[in-house]
């Protein structure tokens, strides 16, 4: 199984026994996007959190599933996002049009817009977003019906799913930090973060640098209450999973314990994990630059 989180994407193939399932979760105002080539069985899954990454992100996904037959009609599934708009305007409080759209609507709208502009052909099989993916708690707070799924690469079948620390694949904590750190990395601007190489069946976590500013932010946030963390760090505090606050604290603790990112990425080399015969993951040793060891890219 391959897990996608934050704003990365992964690609799998139905002829690889090692990648029969691909999935993501923690999608509140985010959207999980699935693109599958029904002829080749290649499938790409992305976790998108902003309209700014949609256009380039979709290009990245299409490059991984398209073959020479450009007339192939690609299957598309969109799951996530919900009607997260504040209800303050119902009580007479004036808000801008942009605010009333919340976070989910602009993202969903952008995805549909870019799909419509593409020269490629798509068959949108699932559009479980916004109102179709919204329910309310006893106090009237909206939250998503589904915020995670698994895709079976051989058939394209989709199942609701959630994950924990044992099922989110290797280097889960560093991958979370990489998502946050990437917002200040110009090389990652507007792009999805690649995590899994289907050709080599390896997780390749490219190096990322967290700044002194990000270390300072971690220091200032670590002593906040759970409620304060939810309202300051989440776009949808009423819809987050029970482990949201714990995951935030774990990231801050790691960054404070390792303020120099080069401790995590020695010699600025990627962290590479390869699957073993029993299905677990083992990390490749870091070799100095100039050695004969070849890293997957």
C-alpha positions as CSV (number, residue, x, y, z in Angstrom):
1,X,0.0,0.0,0.0
2,X,1.2,3.5,-0.8
3,X,0.1,6.4,1.3
4,X,-0.2,10.0,0.1
5,X,-0.5,12.9,2.5
6,X,-0.2,16.7,2.6
7,X,0.3,17.9,-1.0
8,X,2.3,15.1,-2.5
9,X,1.3,12.7,-5.2
10,X,2.2,9.1,-6.0
11,X,1.8,6.9,-9.0
12,X,1.1,3.1,-9.1
13,X,0.6,0.5,-11.8
14,X,-1.7,-2.5,-11.8
15,X,1.2,-4.8,-13.0
16,X,3.2,-4.2,-9.8
17,X,2.3,-6.4,-7.0
18,X,3.9,-4.0,-4.6
19,X,1.5,-1.1,-5.3
20,X,-1.9,-2.7,-5.3
21,X,-3.4,0.1,-3.1
22,X,-2.8,3.8,-3.1
23,X,-4.6,6.2,-0.7
24,X,-4.7,9.4,1.3
25,X,-6.7,10.8,4.2
26,X,-6.8,14.0,6.4
27,X,-8.6,15.8,3.5
28,X,-10.9,18.3,5.2
29,X,-10.9,21.4,2.9
30,X,-8.3,19.5,0.7
31,X,-9.3,17.3,-2.2
32,X,-8.0,13.9,-3.1
33,X,-7.6,13.7,-6.9
34,X,-7.3,10.3,-8.7
35,X,-6.3,10.0,-12.4
36,X,-6.3,6.5,-13.9
37,X,-5.4,5.3,-17.4
38,X,-7.8,2.4,-17.9
39,X,-5.7,1.0,-20.8
40,X,-2.3,0.8,-19.1
41,X,-3.6,0.6,-15.5
42,X,-1.3,3.5,-14.4
43,X,-2.9,5.5,-11.7
44,X,-1.8,8.8,-10.0
45,X,-3.2,10.0,-6.7
46,X,-2.7,13.6,-5.3
47,X,-3.6,15.4,-2.2
48,X,-4.3,19.0,-3.2
49,X,-4.7,21.8,-0.7
50,X,-4.7,25.0,-2.8
51,X,-5.9,26.3,-6.2
52,X,-2.3,27.5,-6.8
53,X,-0.9,24.0,-7.2
54,X,-3.7,22.6,-9.4
55,X,-2.5,23.5,-12.9
56,X,1.1,22.4,-12.5
57,X,0.1,19.5,-10.3
58,X,-2.3,18.1,-12.9
59,X,0.5,18.3,-15.5
60,X,2.7,16.3,-13.2
61,X,0.0,13.7,-12.7
62,X,-0.8,13.4,-16.4
63,X,2.9,12.9,-17.3
64,X,3.0,9.9,-15.1
65,X,-0.1,8.1,-16.5
66,X,-0.3,9.1,-20.2
67,X,1.4,7.0,-22.8
68,X,1.8,7.5,-26.5
69,X,-1.9,7.0,-27.1
70,X,-3.1,10.5,-26.4
71,X,-6.7,9.6,-27.3
72,X,-7.1,7.6,-24.1
73,X,-10.0,8.7,-22.0
74,X,-8.7,9.0,-18.4
75,X,-10.8,8.1,-15.4
76,X,-11.0,10.9,-12.8
77,X,-12.2,10.8,-9.2
78,X,-12.5,13.9,-6.9
79,X,-13.1,13.2,-3.2
80,X,-12.9,15.6,-0.3
81,X,-13.7,19.2,0.4
82,X,-17.0,20.2,2.0
83,X,-19.2,23.2,2.5
84,X,-16.9,24.8,5.1
85,X,-18.3,28.4,4.8
86,X,-18.8,30.3,8.0
87,X,-22.4,30.8,8.9
88,X,-21.8,34.3,10.4
89,X,-23.3,36.0,7.4
90,X,-26.6,34.4,8.3
91,X,-26.6,36.5,11.5
92,X,-26.1,39.7,9.6
93,X,-22.4,39.9,9.6
94,X,-21.1,41.1,6.2
95,X,-18.3,39.1,4.6
96,X,-16.5,39.3,1.3
97,X,-17.5,37.0,-1.5
98,X,-14.1,35.3,-1.3
99,X,-14.7,34.5,2.4
100,X,-18.1,33.2,1.8
101,X,-16.7,30.7,-0.7
102,X,-14.6,29.2,2.1
103,X,-11.5,27.1,1.3
104,X,-13.0,24.1,-0.5
105,X,-15.0,25.8,-3.2
106,X,-12.2,27.7,-4.9
107,X,-10.0,24.5,-4.9
108,X,-12.8,22.3,-6.4
109,X,-13.7,25.0,-8.9
110,X,-10.0,25.3,-10.1
111,X,-9.6,21.5,-10.5
112,X,-12.8,21.3,-12.7
113,X,-11.7,24.4,-14.6
114,X,-8.2,23.0,-15.4
115,X,-9.6,19.6,-16.4
116,X,-12.0,21.4,-18.8
117,X,-9.2,23.4,-20.4
118,X,-7.0,20.3,-20.9
119,X,-6.5,18.9,-24.4
120,X,-6.8,15.4,-22.8
121,X,-10.1,13.6,-22.4
122,X,-11.5,12.7,-19.0
123,X,-14.3,10.6,-17.7
124,X,-15.2,12.1,-14.3
125,X,-16.6,9.0,-12.5
126,X,-16.7,10.4,-8.9
127,X,-17.4,14.0,-7.9
128,X,-17.9,13.6,-4.1
129,X,-17.1,17.2,-3.0
130,X,-18.7,20.2,-1.4
131,X,-22.4,19.7,-0.6
132,X,-22.2,16.0,-1.6
133,X,-19.5,15.5,1.0
134,X,-21.0,17.5,3.9
135,X,-22.8,16.7,7.1
136,X,-23.2,18.5,10.4
137,X,-22.6,17.7,14.0
138,X,-25.2,18.2,16.8
139,X,-24.2,21.9,17.0
140,X,-24.6,22.5,13.3
141,X,-20.8,22.6,12.5
142,X,-20.2,21.2,9.0
143,X,-17.6,18.5,8.4
144,X,-16.8,16.1,5.6
145,X,-18.5,12.7,5.2
146,X,-15.3,11.2,3.7
147,X,-11.8,12.6,4.1
148,X,-9.8,9.6,3.0
149,X,-9.8,6.7,0.5
150,X,-8.0,3.8,-1.0
151,X,-7.8,3.0,-4.7
152,X,-7.2,-0.5,-6.0
153,X,-4.8,0.0,-8.9
154,X,-5.9,-3.1,-10.8
155,X,-9.6,-2.2,-11.0
156,X,-9.7,1.5,-10.1
157,X,-12.2,0.7,-7.3
158,X,-12.3,3.2,-4.5
159,X,-13.0,2.6,-0.8
160,X,-13.4,5.0,2.2
161,X,-10.3,4.7,4.4
162,X,-8.4,6.3,7.3
163,X,-4.8,5.7,8.3
164,X,-2.6,5.8,11.4
165,X,1.1,5.9,12.1
166,X,1.5,2.2,11.2
167,X,-0.1,2.5,7.8
168,X,1.2,5.8,6.5
169,X,4.3,4.3,5.0
170,X,7.9,5.2,5.9
171,X,9.2,8.5,7.2
172,X,5.8,9.8,8.0
173,X,7.0,12.6,10.3
174,X,9.7,13.9,8.0
175,X,7.3,13.9,5.1
176,X,4.8,16.0,7.1
177,X,7.5,18.5,7.9
178,X,8.6,18.6,4.3
179,X,5.1,19.6,3.3
180,X,5.2,22.6,5.7
181,X,8.8,23.5,4.8
182,X,8.0,23.5,1.1
183,X,5.9,26.6,1.3
184,X,9.0,28.7,1.7
185,X,11.0,26.7,-0.9
186,X,10.9,28.5,-4.3
187,X,11.7,25.2,-6.1
188,X,8.5,23.7,-4.8
189,X,6.3,26.7,-5.6
190,X,3.1,25.5,-7.3
191,X,4.1,21.9,-7.5
192,X,3.0,18.7,-5.9
193,X,5.7,16.9,-3.9
194,X,6.6,13.5,-5.4
195,X,7.2,10.8,-2.8
196,X,6.9,7.3,-4.4
197,X,8.8,6.0,-7.5
198,X,6.7,3.2,-9.0
199,X,9.5,2.0,-11.3
200,X,11.8,1.3,-8.5
201,X,9.2,0.7,-5.8
202,X,11.0,3.1,-3.5
203,X,10.0,6.1,-1.4
204,X,12.4,9.0,-2.3
205,X,12.0,11.9,0.1
206,X,13.9,14.8,-1.5
207,X,15.8,17.1,0.8
208,X,14.1,20.2,2.1
209,X,15.3,23.0,4.3
210,X,13.4,24.4,7.2
211,X,14.4,28.0,8.0
212,X,15.2,29.7,11.3
213,X,11.8,31.4,11.0
214,X,10.1,28.0,10.9
215,X,12.1,26.9,14.0
216,X,11.0,30.1,15.7
217,X,7.3,29.4,14.8
218,X,7.6,25.9,16.2
219,X,9.0,27.3,19.4
220,X,6.2,29.8,19.7
221,X,3.4,27.3,19.0
222,X,4.5,24.3,21.1
223,X,3.0,25.6,24.4
224,X,-0.4,26.5,23.0
225,X,-3.5,24.6,24.2
226,X,-5.1,22.0,22.0
227,X,-8.0,24.4,21.3
228,X,-5.6,27.2,20.3
229,X,-3.7,24.9,18.0
230,X,-6.8,23.7,16.2
231,X,-8.0,27.3,15.6
232,X,-4.6,28.7,14.6
233,X,-3.3,25.8,12.5
234,X,-6.4,24.3,10.8
235,X,-8.7,25.7,8.1
236,X,-11.5,23.5,9.6
237,X,-11.0,23.1,13.3
238,X,-14.3,21.3,13.9
239,X,-13.5,18.7,11.2
240,X,-10.0,17.6,12.0
241,X,-9.1,14.0,13.0
242,X,-8.5,13.2,16.7
243,X,-4.7,13.0,16.1
244,X,-4.4,16.4,14.4
245,X,-3.0,18.3,17.4
246,X,-0.7,15.4,18.3
247,X,0.7,15.4,14.7
248,X,1.3,19.2,14.9
249,X,3.1,18.8,18.2
250,X,5.3,16.0,16.9
251,X,6.4,18.1,13.9
252,X,7.3,21.0,16.2
253,X,9.2,18.8,18.6
254,X,11.2,17.3,15.7
255,X,12.1,20.7,14.2
256,X,13.2,22.0,17.7
257,X,15.3,18.9,18.3
258,X,16.8,19.1,14.8
259,X,17.0,22.9,14.0
260,X,19.6,22.2,11.3
261,X,17.8,20.5,8.4
262,X,21.1,18.9,7.3
263,X,20.9,16.6,10.3
264,X,17.9,15.0,8.6
265,X,19.4,15.2,5.1
266,X,23.1,14.7,5.4
267,X,25.1,15.8,2.4
268,X,21.8,17.2,1.1
269,X,20.9,13.6,0.0
270,X,17.3,12.3,-0.2
271,X,16.0,9.8,2.3
272,X,15.3,6.6,0.3
273,X,13.3,3.7,1.5
274,X,13.0,0.3,-0.2
275,X,10.5,-2.4,0.4
276,X,11.7,-5.7,1.9
277,X,10.5,-9.2,1.2
278,X,8.1,-9.1,4.2
279,X,6.5,-5.8,3.0
280,X,8.2,-3.5,5.5
281,X,10.4,-0.6,4.5
282,X,14.2,-0.2,5.1
283,X,16.1,3.0,4.7
284,X,19.2,3.1,2.4
285,X,22.3,4.3,4.1
286,X,23.4,7.8,3.1
287,X,26.6,7.8,1.0
288,X,28.9,10.7,0.6
289,X,28.6,12.6,-2.7
290,X,31.0,11.2,-5.3
291,X,30.5,7.6,-4.2
292,X,29.5,4.9,-6.7
293,X,26.1,4.4,-4.9
294,X,23.3,5.4,-7.3
295,X,20.2,7.0,-5.9
296,X,16.7,6.6,-7.5
297,X,15.4,9.8,-8.8
